[in-house]
Amino acid sequence: MQRCIKLAEKGLGKTFPNPLVGSVIVYKDNIIGEGWHQKAGSSHAEVNAMSNVQNKEFLSKSTLYVSLEPCNHFGKTPPCSDLIIKNKIPRVVIASTDSNPLVAGKGIEKLKKAGCEVLIGVLKKEADFLNRRFFTFHNLKRPYIILKWAQTKNNFIAPIKKKTDNPEIFWITNNRSKQRVHKWRSEEAAILVGVQTVINDNPELTNRDWTGKNPIRIVIDPNGRTPKDSKLFQDNIPTLFFTKDPIKLLPNKKEQKIVSPFSIKNILKECYKLKIQSIIVEGGLRTLESFIKNNLWDEARVFKTDKKIKTGILAPEFKKNSSRTEIYEGDILDVYFN
């Protein structure tokens, strides 16, 4: 099952709104086929694993391991449970059951009725963590929320800018940490900032220093203050503005959602309707604090560096113990879970 989870990780950022799934087929203690769900709309992990078995006669004497319950419904691909039954695989080992109402135990039930021996819950904790975005989306009816910020040694996240200051962004972290952030962006469905961050930094909010698809960009802009010369308007990356009132003449692939009453909770409800499964929130202070205050977050990734500034914007107040610490060329990353 560890191999299934490792394979499933390869799909991170590519399978939305589908879950991450890996599968391995074992015959006489040897792996004869393996696969993972590579992107939304493509073949599922079990199908890929069975396709990679050279001698299909072995399938009727093999055990199929899979990190998530096989599906039992027609979507963009046929049900995996049907193919398992068709190939007469006698034993199926599953890590997590699927909380998607379209599946939710139905795949397991179908396998059992067909005479398959089904074992459930092997490395469940690890598999559930792998699909924490997917499970949060279906169980809590909102996206999985990752908060991210960087702070100086004296707990500032940014200097206070004056109109006469250099317009360039003040970077707290080093280049390796910045590249890591771009990798994270490629793994999530969307990236979110408040309008003040757009005004202050004019960010691109892309994963240009990494590979993969750019996330959907979300701006919380209740009063339509995003500058017309913003970099967010200079490309075709899908961008969503949450506002109280209409914004006139938005460029191509830029959309607006009017939210009333205007709140973080209602914004996340709209994101759920749009099937946005995960969001990385990158600032600014008021936006981060809104998620923390409303307890609408699941994970926080906080960089801490040796840099100091005389005065600035203080980091959010955060009373949690870190679950994991990593070091990137001197930058310390603390990871928290809610």
C-alpha positions as a Python dict, from the first residue, in 0.01 Angstrom:
ca = {
    (1, 'M'): (0, 0, 0),
    (2, 'Q'): (294, 234, 59),
    (3, 'R'): (375, 199, -310),
    (4, 'C'): (15, 290, -400),
    (5, 'I'): (38, 611, -197),
    (6, 'K'): (375, 697, -350),
    (7, 'L'): (233, 651, -700),
    (8, 'A'): (-76, 857, -617),
    (9, 'E'): (141, 1154, -513),
    (10, 'K'): (255, 1188, -875),
    (11, 'G'): (-87, 1325, -965),
    (12, 'L'): (-77, 1613, -717),
    (13, 'G'): (-212, 1927, -880),
    (14, 'K'): (-325, 1747, -1196),
    (15, 'T'): (-634, 1549, -1094),
    (16, 'F'): (-874, 1818, -964),
    (17, 'P'): (-1162, 1767, -896),
    (18, 'N'): (-1076, 1397, -875),
    (19, 'P'): (-879, 1242, -587),
    (20, 'L'): (-520, 1117, -589),
    (21, 'V'): (-515, 741, -639),
    (22, 'G'): (-244, 480, -687),
    (23, 'S'): (-282, 109, -752),
    (24, 'V'): (-56, -196, -752),
    (25, 'I'): (-130, -553, -865),
    (26, 'V'): (57, -835, -692),
    (27, 'Y'): (92, -1196, -813),
    (28, 'K'): (286, -1445, -598),
    (29, 'D'): (449, -1163, -396),
    (30, 'N'): (566, -982, -711),
    (31, 'I'): (433, -654, -851),
    (32, 'I'): (311, -728, -1205),
    (33, 'G'): (134, -399, -1272),
    (34, 'E'): (101, -52, -1125),
    (35, 'G'): (-50, 283, -1213),
    (36, 'W'): (-190, 610, -1085),
    (37, 'H'): (-457, 860, -1184),
    (38, 'Q'): (-253, 1103, -1390),
    (39, 'K'): (-502, 1380, -1464),
    (40, 'A'): (-874, 1453, -1454),
    (41, 'G'): (-1061, 1284, -1739),
    (42, 'S'): (-793, 1022, -1798),
    (43, 'S'): (-792, 654, -1696),
    (44, 'H'): (-809, 579, -1325),
    (45, 'A'): (-528, 416, -1128),
    (46, 'E'): (-679, 65, -1129),
    (47, 'V'): (-727, 75, -1507),
    (48, 'N'): (-368, 186, -1562),
    (49, 'A'): (-238, -84, -1328),
    (50, 'M'): (-435, -358, -1508),
    (51, 'S'): (-325, -225, -1847),
    (52, 'N'): (39, -258, -1741),
    (53, 'V'): (5, -629, -1662),
    (54, 'Q'): (168, -816, -1951),
    (55, 'N'): (9, -1155, -1889),
    (56, 'K'): (-360, -1087, -1824),
    (57, 'E'): (-414, -1451, -1716),
    (58, 'F'): (-238, -1366, -1389),
    (59, 'L'): (-512, -1118, -1294),
    (60, 'S'): (-754, -1391, -1186),
    (61, 'K'): (-495, -1508, -932),
    (62, 'S'): (-373, -1166, -812),
    (63, 'T'): (-442, -910, -540),
    (64, 'L'): (-517, -552, -639),
    (65, 'Y'): (-408, -283, -393),
    (66, 'V'): (-556, 65, -426),
    (67, 'S'): (-528, 376, -209),
    (68, 'L'): (-896, 474, -254),
    (69, 'E'): (-1216, 277, -302),
    (70, 'P'): (-1274, 187, -670),
    (71, 'C'): (-1548, 394, -832),
    (72, 'N'): (-1887, 250, -922),
    (73, 'H'): (-2030, 520, -1147),
    (74, 'F'): (-1996, 641, -1503),
    (75, 'G'): (-1820, 976, -1528),
    (76, 'K'): (-1566, 1059, -1798),
    (77, 'T'): (-1448, 698, -1762),
    (78, 'P'): (-1631, 366, -1691),
    (79, 'P'): (-1652, 225, -1335),
    (80, 'C'): (-1328, 68, -1210),
    (81, 'S'): (-1523, -185, -1004),
    (82, 'D'): (-1672, -328, -1325),
    (83, 'L'): (-1327, -380, -1477),
    (84, 'I'): (-1198, -549, -1162),
    (85, 'I'): (-1493, -788, -1173),
    (86, 'K'): (-1454, -845, -1547),
    (87, 'N'): (-1091, -947, -1497),
    (88, 'K'): (-1194, -1180, -1210),
    (89, 'I'): (-947, -1033, -963),
    (90, 'P'): (-1026, -1230, -646),
    (91, 'R'): (-888, -998, -376),
    (92, 'V'): (-890, -621, -339),
    (93, 'V'): (-712, -427, -61),
    (94, 'I'): (-829, -69, -6),
    (95, 'A'): (-679, 207, 211),
    (96, 'S'): (-956, 472, 221),
    (97, 'T'): (-1325, 463, 146),
    (98, 'D'): (-1454, 734, -88),
    (99, 'S'): (-1665, 1013, 68),
    (100, 'N'): (-1792, 1131, -271),
    (101, 'P'): (-2169, 1058, -264),
    (102, 'L'): (-2140, 908, -613),
    (103, 'V'): (-1918, 633, -469),
    (104, 'A'): (-1935, 622, -84),
    (105, 'G'): (-1916, 247, -27),
    (106, 'K'): (-2097, 146, -343),
    (107, 'G'): (-1781, 27, -514),
    (108, 'I'): (-1693, -195, -219),
    (109, 'E'): (-2046, -333, -204),
    (110, 'K'): (-2042, -420, -574),
    (111, 'L'): (-1707, -599, -544),
    (112, 'K'): (-1828, -804, -249),
    (113, 'K'): (-2149, -902, -428),
    (114, 'A'): (-1939, -1025, -718),
    (115, 'G'): (-1746, -1253, -484),
    (116, 'C'): (-1430, -1045, -434),
    (117, 'E'): (-1257, -1063, -99),
    (118, 'V'): (-1227, -700, 12),
    (119, 'L'): (-996, -574, 288),
    (120, 'I'): (-1044, -211, 396),
    (121, 'G'): (-835, 30, 604),
    (122, 'V'): (-474, -68, 529),
    (123, 'L'): (-264, 250, 583),
    (124, 'K'): (-590, 444, 605),
    (125, 'K'): (-438, 733, 802),
    (126, 'E'): (-167, 791, 541),
    (127, 'A'): (-410, 758, 251),
    (128, 'D'): (-662, 994, 413),
    (129, 'F'): (-386, 1252, 460),
    (130, 'L'): (-286, 1218, 96),
    (131, 'N'): (-642, 1305, -10),
    (132, 'R'): (-705, 1568, 259),
    (133, 'R'): (-806, 1820, -9),
    (134, 'F'): (-1060, 1582, -162),
    (135, 'F'): (-1209, 1473, 172),
    (136, 'T'): (-1231, 1829, 308),
    (137, 'F'): (-1411, 1938, -9),
    (138, 'H'): (-1672, 1661, 10),
    (139, 'N'): (-1712, 1641, 388),
    (140, 'L'): (-1702, 2011, 482),
    (141, 'K'): (-1843, 2148, 152),
    (142, 'R'): (-1557, 2395, 110),
    (143, 'P'): (-1205, 2399, -34),
    (144, 'Y'): (-905, 2279, 163),
    (145, 'I'): (-734, 2598, 286),
    (146, 'I'): (-356, 2640, 311),
    (147, 'L'): (-229, 2964, 466),
    (148, 'K'): (119, 3074, 363),
    (149, 'W'): (336, 3364, 471),
    (150, 'A'): (699, 3454, 544),
    (151, 'Q'): (818, 3655, 842),
    (152, 'T'): (1139, 3819, 955),
    (153, 'K'): (1327, 3731, 1271),
    (154, 'N'): (1143, 4015, 1447),
    (155, 'N'): (802, 3889, 1321),
    (156, 'F'): (726, 4128, 1035),
    (157, 'I'): (574, 4003, 708),
    (158, 'A'): (644, 4323, 509),
    (159, 'P'): (772, 4676, 548),
    (160, 'I'): (520, 4959, 551),
    (161, 'K'): (540, 5112, 205),
    (162, 'K'): (524, 5480, 118),
    (163, 'K'): (436, 5614, -226),
    (164, 'T'): (797, 5726, -270),
    (165, 'D'): (939, 5380, -190),
    (166, 'N'): (1089, 5143, -447),
    (167, 'P'): (793, 4960, -608),
    (168, 'E'): (986, 4631, -614),
    (169, 'I'): (863, 4355, -379),
    (170, 'F'): (1067, 4315, -59),
    (171, 'W'): (1158, 3946, -44),
    (172, 'I'): (1195, 3793, 300),
    (173, 'T'): (1284, 3442, 184),
    (174, 'N'): (1569, 3314, -35),
    (175, 'N'): (1541, 3186, -392),
    (176, 'R'): (1505, 2821, -294),
    (177, 'S'): (1212, 2900, -66),
    (178, 'K'): (1050, 3108, -342),
    (179, 'Q'): (1083, 2814, -581),
    (180, 'R'): (923, 2588, -321),
    (181, 'V'): (626, 2826, -303),
    (182, 'H'): (587, 2810, -681),
    (183, 'K'): (585, 2430, -657),
    (184, 'W'): (306, 2456, -397),
    (185, 'R'): (107, 2682, -627),
    (186, 'S'): (125, 2417, -901),
    (187, 'E'): (-24, 2163, -657),
    (188, 'E'): (-335, 2360, -561),
    (189, 'A'): (-652, 2444, -753),
    (190, 'A'): (-640, 2816, -669),
    (191, 'I'): (-432, 3092, -511),
    (192, 'L'): (-599, 3372, -313),
    (193, 'V'): (-494, 3720, -199),
    (194, 'G'): (-665, 4033, -76),
    (195, 'V'): (-685, 4340, -295),
    (196, 'Q'): (-434, 4533, -81),
    (197, 'T'): (-167, 4279, -176),
    (198, 'V'): (-249, 4341, -542),
    (199, 'I'): (-223, 4719, -490),
    (200, 'N'): (102, 4701, -289),
    (201, 'D'): (293, 4432, -481),
    (202, 'N'): (130, 4400, -825),
    (203, 'P'): (195, 4024, -815),
    (204, 'E'): (158, 3773, -1099),
    (205, 'L'): (47, 3489, -867),
    (206, 'T'): (178, 3223, -1106),
    (207, 'N'): (408, 2923, -1070),
    (208, 'R'): (657, 3063, -1325),
    (209, 'D'): (958, 2922, -1134),
    (210, 'W'): (816, 2568, -1148),
    (211, 'T'): (634, 2345, -1396),
    (212, 'G'): (268, 2255, -1435),
    (213, 'K'): (-58, 2442, -1462),
    (214, 'N'): (-103, 2781, -1299),
    (215, 'P'): (-371, 2788, -1027),
    (216, 'I'): (-691, 2988, -1067),
    (217, 'R'): (-625, 3331, -916),
    (218, 'I'): (-874, 3465, -662),
    (219, 'V'): (-881, 3825, -538),
    (220, 'I'): (-1096, 3938, -246),
    (221, 'D'): (-1186, 4286, -367),
    (222, 'P'): (-1515, 4397, -209),
    (223, 'N'): (-1512, 4749, -354),
    (224, 'G'): (-1347, 4689, -693),
    (225, 'R'): (-1011, 4854, -611),
    (226, 'T'): (-785, 4635, -827),
    (227, 'P'): (-576, 4875, -1042),
    (228, 'K'): (-653, 4859, -1414),
    (229, 'D'): (-281, 4822, -1492),
    (230, 'S'): (-247, 4521, -1261),
    (231, 'K'): (-44, 4227, -1393),
    (232, 'L'): (-349, 4013, -1322),
    (233, 'F'): (-514, 4177, -1624),
    (234, 'Q'): (-216, 4127, -1856),
    (235, 'D'): (-252, 3754, -1931),
    (236, 'N'): (-513, 3485, -1998),
    (237, 'I'): (-483, 3299, -1668),
    (238, 'P'): (-832, 3249, -1517),
    (239, 'T'): (-883, 3505, -1240),
    (240, 'L'): (-1184, 3543, -1013),
    (241, 'F'): (-1277, 3861, -826),
    (242, 'F'): (-1509, 3844, -526),
    (243, 'T'): (-1683, 4179, -482),
    (244, 'K'): (-1986, 4350, -331),
    (245, 'D'): (-2072, 4543, -648),
    (246, 'P'): (-2028, 4487, -1024),
    (247, 'I'): (-1694, 4561, -1193),
    (248, 'K'): (-1724, 4697, -1546),
    (249, 'L'): (-1536, 4565, -1848),
    (250, 'L'): (-1327, 4280, -1704),
    (251, 'P'): (-1073, 4142, -1955),
    (252, 'N'): (-1087, 3793, -2107),
    (253, 'K'): (-1090, 3501, -1863),
    (254, 'K'): (-1145, 3736, -1568),
    (255, 'E'): (-1468, 3670, -1383),
    (256, 'Q'): (-1658, 3834, -1101),
    (257, 'K'): (-1870, 3688, -824),
    (258, 'I'): (-2085, 3923, -621),
    (259, 'V'): (-2112, 3795, -263),
    (260, 'S'): (-2384, 3906, -22),
    (261, 'P'): (-2349, 3920, 268),
    (262, 'F'): (-1978, 3960, 203),
    (263, 'S'): (-1776, 3719, 420),
    (264, 'I'): (-1497, 3463, 396),
    (265, 'K'): (-1749, 3188, 469),
    (266, 'N'): (-1973, 3291, 180),
    (267, 'I'): (-1675, 3329, -52),
    (268, 'L'): (-1577, 2969, 24),
    (269, 'K'): (-1935, 2858, -42),
    (270, 'E'): (-1905, 3009, -388),
    (271, 'C'): (-1570, 2836, -440),
    (272, 'Y'): (-1732, 2506, -347),
    (273, 'K'): (-2002, 2564, -608),
    (274, 'L'): (-1725, 2627, -862),
    (275, 'K'): (-1564, 2293, -760),
    (276, 'I'): (-1245, 2463, -642),
    (277, 'Q'): (-1102, 2189, -422),
    (278, 'S'): (-807, 2367, -261),
    (279, 'I'): (-678, 2721, -214),
    (280, 'I'): (-340, 2852, -103),
    (281, 'V'): (-387, 3189, 70),
    (282, 'E'): (-81, 3414, 39),
    (283, 'G'): (-186, 3742, 200),
    (284, 'G'): (-210, 4006, 304),
    (285, 'L'): (-238, 4036, 678),
    (286, 'R'): (-612, 4115, 697),
    (287, 'T'): (-694, 3831, 461),
    (288, 'L'): (-485, 3579, 653),
    (289, 'E'): (-630, 3695, 984),
    (290, 'S'): (-984, 3663, 846),
    (291, 'F'): (-928, 3294, 774),
    (292, 'I'): (-765, 3240, 1114),
    (293, 'K'): (-1033, 3434, 1306),
    (294, 'N'): (-1312, 3236, 1137),
    (295, 'N'): (-1124, 2908, 1186),
    (296, 'L'): (-1153, 2845, 813),
    (297, 'W'): (-812, 2696, 751),
    (298, 'D'): (-662, 2347, 746),
    (299, 'E'): (-289, 2393, 706),
    (300, 'A'): (-40, 2678, 749),
    (301, 'R'): (309, 2701, 603),
    (302, 'V'): (519, 2972, 765),
    (303, 'F'): (871, 3067, 659),
    (304, 'K'): (1095, 3226, 922),
    (305, 'T'): (1424, 3394, 827),
    (306, 'D'): (1715, 3576, 987),
    (307, 'K'): (1631, 3901, 810),
    (308, 'K'): (1519, 4198, 1017),
    (309, 'I'): (1344, 4523, 935),
    (310, 'K'): (1306, 4822, 1166),
    (311, 'T'): (930, 4840, 1140),
    (312, 'G'): (654, 4694, 929),
    (313, 'I'): (341, 4481, 923),
    (314, 'L'): (340, 4226, 1202),
    (315, 'A'): (277, 3859, 1122),
    (316, 'P'): (-64, 3709, 1208),
    (317, 'E'): (-115, 3597, 1565),
    (318, 'F'): (-99, 3223, 1561),
    (319, 'K'): (-127, 2994, 1864),
    (320, 'K'): (-42, 2651, 1731),
    (321, 'N'): (248, 2410, 1767),
    (322, 'S'): (416, 2319, 1440),
    (323, 'S'): (374, 1962, 1316),
    (324, 'R'): (681, 1966, 1096),
    (325, 'T'): (991, 2181, 1044),
    (326, 'E'): (1208, 2197, 731),
    (327, 'I'): (1510, 2410, 641),
    (328, 'Y'): (1574, 2561, 296),
    (329, 'E'): (1925, 2707, 281),
    (330, 'G'): (1878, 2886, 613),
    (331, 'D'): (1507, 2964, 583),
    (332, 'I'): (1302, 2772, 838),
    (333, 'L'): (962, 2637, 732),
    (334, 'D'): (713, 2549, 1005),
    (335, 'V'): (402, 2355, 899),
    (336, 'Y'): (87, 2361, 1111),
    (337, 'F'): (-239, 2167, 1089),
    (338, 'N'): (-571, 2279, 1231),
}
